[in-house]
Amino acid sequence: MPVEREKYSRAIEDYLKIIFELLEASGRVSTKQIAEALDVKPASVTGMLQKMSAFKPALVNYRKHHSVSLTPEGRDIALRVIRRHRLIERFLQETLGFSWDKVHEEAHRLEHVVSDEFEKRVAEVLGDPEFDPHGSPIPTRELEMPEHSQKPLSELDKRERAYIREVPDEDEGLLLYLEEVGVVPGARIEVLERSPYDGIMTLIVMGQLQNAVLGPSITRRVFVEKKR
Ligand SMILES: [Zn+2]
């Protein structure tokens, strides 16, 4: 049975979303990572995790000093918020003309307040899009996360070619740079140079005059795939 969303606060939705995303990225998640991602004190994270694990039904599985996981209820709430976030980003860009570096902040506010009906209409108007403007997959209406590439750009070797699939969505300055050098979802790239010590990569981007130079903190969070 779907969980009633009205019962949960914005803070809880943010926690569940970040836990889901961290789990997707690395398979496990610690209180320290959550604290860093949400920019709060580890003690607040512990308190919130205890609260969410005591909910009926529980939203997370949590014991002190152990890693955290989501219950099916927690996962559904996380996926619903992620679906809304990504649909709203797409709506802001496509329908309202926002640039891709501005949609994340706006969507982050709206994701907690729009109604089920609003979400449904947005999905219909946009023709049930599969991806947000940054290439992240949009969970389906049934709250399934579509299969998607998880190969980071950082794993490509010199001379390897690939298509950009997904870029991080929260850093406006980075998004402006990526747009300027053409590192956007769908772009075809080739690794021109990879420095062996600090992992800085120089990319040829097809159709662009300028090469893209990206450090490892970025290339680990840009995802690529071999086929378009
Ligand atoms: Zn976003």
Residues whose N, C-alpha, C, O or C-beta is under 5 A from the ligand:
A	BS01	ZN	H104 D169
